[in-house]
Amino acid sequence: MWYNQNNDRSKKRSVNKNKIKKSERAIRLVADINGKIVGTVKYRIEDNKIHIFGLAVHDKHRRKGVARAFIEKLKEICTNKNIKRISLFTVKETGNVSVFKKIGFKIISETIDKGSRSDKYDILHHVYMEQKVFTNKVIKKQNEFNRIYKKN
């Protein structure tokens, strides 16, 4: 089950909701199994993309498809809103790069993260990743191409 929570906490932070652009507001999806929250993803729609800036899955539910299900849900949102891609940043040393590659993300850039410190690593690498999404417009064009191609 999915819950879509608007994460605008304007009352708590005393920020005027009307001054925040709609595209800057965070949206949170929460996954639950049998009434228990097992994961969450926080994202923003900006520059014709969904940018993920928080994705977490409870330890006991990792490697069970929860993160993949979040990405599939975000792809569905992209398709319905004609958004062309999903993006995120991760730290290479967490091991998340390979996880995101498995679910379709590609590395766009990698830089040394000078602002972070680690007890375990001397250097941390900030990795920017994206996944292209087929929008309704692209799907319609593909269907039109297939219809024409099948006639010939």
C-alpha positions as CSV (number, residue, x, y, z in Angstrom):
1,M,0.0,0.0,0.0
2,W,1.2,3.5,-0.8
3,Y,0.6,6.7,1.0
4,N,1.4,10.0,-0.6
5,Q,2.2,12.6,1.9
6,N,2.8,16.2,1.1
7,N,5.8,17.1,3.2
8,D,5.1,20.8,3.4
9,R,5.7,21.7,7.1
10,S,5.1,25.4,6.6
11,K,3.2,25.7,9.9
12,K,6.1,24.2,11.9
13,R,8.8,26.2,10.1
14,S,6.7,29.4,9.8
15,V,7.3,29.5,6.1
16,N,4.6,31.0,4.0
17,K,3.3,28.1,1.8
18,N,2.4,30.6,-0.9
19,K,6.0,31.7,-1.3
20,I,7.2,28.1,-2.0
21,K,7.0,27.2,-5.7
22,K,4.9,24.1,-6.3
23,S,7.9,22.4,-7.9
24,E,10.0,23.0,-4.8
25,R,7.6,21.2,-2.4
26,A,8.7,17.8,-1.2
27,I,6.5,14.8,-1.7
28,R,6.9,11.6,0.3
29,L,5.7,8.1,-0.5
30,V,5.5,5.6,2.3
31,A,5.3,1.8,1.8
32,D,3.7,-0.3,4.5
33,I,3.2,-4.0,4.9
34,N,0.4,-5.2,7.2
35,G,0.1,-1.7,8.7
36,K,3.8,-1.3,9.4
37,I,5.9,1.3,7.6
38,V,8.8,-0.5,5.8
39,G,10.2,2.3,3.6
40,T,9.9,5.8,2.4
41,V,11.0,7.9,-0.6
42,K,11.1,11.7,-0.6
43,Y,11.2,13.5,-3.9
44,R,10.6,16.8,-5.7
45,I,9.5,17.5,-9.2
46,E,11.9,20.0,-10.8
47,D,13.2,20.7,-14.3
48,N,11.0,18.0,-16.0
49,K,12.4,15.3,-13.7
50,I,11.7,13.7,-10.4
51,H,14.7,14.2,-8.1
52,I,14.9,11.7,-5.2
53,F,16.6,13.2,-2.1
54,G,15.7,10.5,0.4
55,L,15.0,6.8,0.0
56,A,15.1,4.5,3.0
57,V,14.0,0.9,3.6
58,H,13.9,-0.8,7.0
59,D,16.7,-3.2,7.5
60,K,14.4,-6.2,7.8
61,H,12.8,-5.4,4.4
62,R,15.9,-4.8,2.3
63,R,16.6,-7.0,-0.7
64,K,12.9,-7.7,-1.0
65,G,12.0,-5.3,-3.8
66,V,10.8,-2.3,-1.7
67,A,13.3,0.2,-3.3
68,R,12.5,-1.2,-6.8
69,A,8.7,-0.8,-6.0
70,F,9.4,2.9,-5.1
71,I,11.2,3.4,-8.4
72,E,8.4,1.7,-10.3
73,K,5.8,4.0,-8.6
74,L,7.9,7.1,-9.4
75,K,8.2,5.9,-13.0
76,E,4.4,5.6,-13.1
77,I,4.1,9.2,-11.8
78,C,6.6,10.3,-14.5
79,T,4.6,8.6,-17.2
80,N,1.3,10.1,-16.1
81,K,2.8,13.6,-15.8
82,N,5.0,13.4,-19.0
83,I,8.2,13.7,-16.8
84,K,11.2,12.4,-18.7
85,R,13.6,11.2,-16.0
86,I,14.3,10.4,-12.4
87,S,17.6,11.6,-10.7
88,L,19.3,11.1,-7.4
89,F,22.7,11.6,-5.6
90,T,24.3,8.9,-3.6
91,V,27.6,8.2,-1.9
92,K,29.6,5.6,-3.8
93,E,31.1,4.1,-0.6
94,T,27.6,3.1,0.7
95,G,27.3,0.4,-2.0
96,N,24.1,2.0,-3.3
97,V,25.5,2.7,-6.8
98,S,25.3,-0.9,-7.7
99,V,21.7,-1.2,-6.2
100,F,20.6,1.8,-8.3
101,K,22.3,0.4,-11.5
102,K,20.4,-2.8,-11.1
103,I,17.1,-0.9,-11.2
104,G,18.0,1.1,-14.3
105,F,20.0,4.1,-13.2
106,K,23.1,5.3,-15.0
107,I,26.0,7.3,-13.5
108,I,26.0,10.8,-14.9
109,S,28.9,12.2,-12.8
110,E,31.1,11.4,-9.9
111,T,33.0,13.8,-7.7
112,I,34.9,13.8,-4.5
113,D,32.6,14.9,-1.7
114,K,34.7,17.4,0.1
115,G,32.0,18.3,2.6
116,S,31.6,14.9,4.2
117,R,33.7,13.0,6.6
118,S,33.9,9.3,7.3
119,D,35.5,7.2,10.1
120,K,35.9,4.3,7.6
121,Y,37.0,6.1,4.3
122,D,39.6,8.7,3.7
123,I,37.6,10.0,0.7
124,L,33.9,9.8,-0.2
125,H,32.6,10.1,-3.7
126,H,29.3,11.8,-4.6
127,V,27.6,10.1,-7.5
128,Y,24.8,11.7,-9.6
129,M,22.6,9.1,-11.3
130,E,19.6,9.3,-13.7
131,Q,17.1,7.0,-15.2
132,K,15.2,7.9,-18.4
133,V,11.4,7.2,-18.3
134,F,9.1,6.6,-21.1
135,T,6.4,9.2,-21.0
136,N,2.9,8.9,-22.4
137,K,4.0,11.0,-25.4
138,V,6.9,8.5,-26.2
139,I,4.6,5.5,-25.7
140,K,2.1,7.0,-28.1
141,K,4.8,7.6,-30.7
142,Q,6.1,4.0,-30.2
143,N,2.5,2.7,-30.7
144,E,2.1,4.8,-33.8
145,F,5.4,3.5,-35.2
146,N,4.4,-0.1,-34.4
147,R,1.0,0.3,-36.1
148,I,2.6,1.8,-39.2
149,Y,5.4,-0.8,-39.3
150,K,3.0,-3.7,-38.9
151,K,1.0,-2.5,-42.0
152,N,4.1,-2.7,-44.2
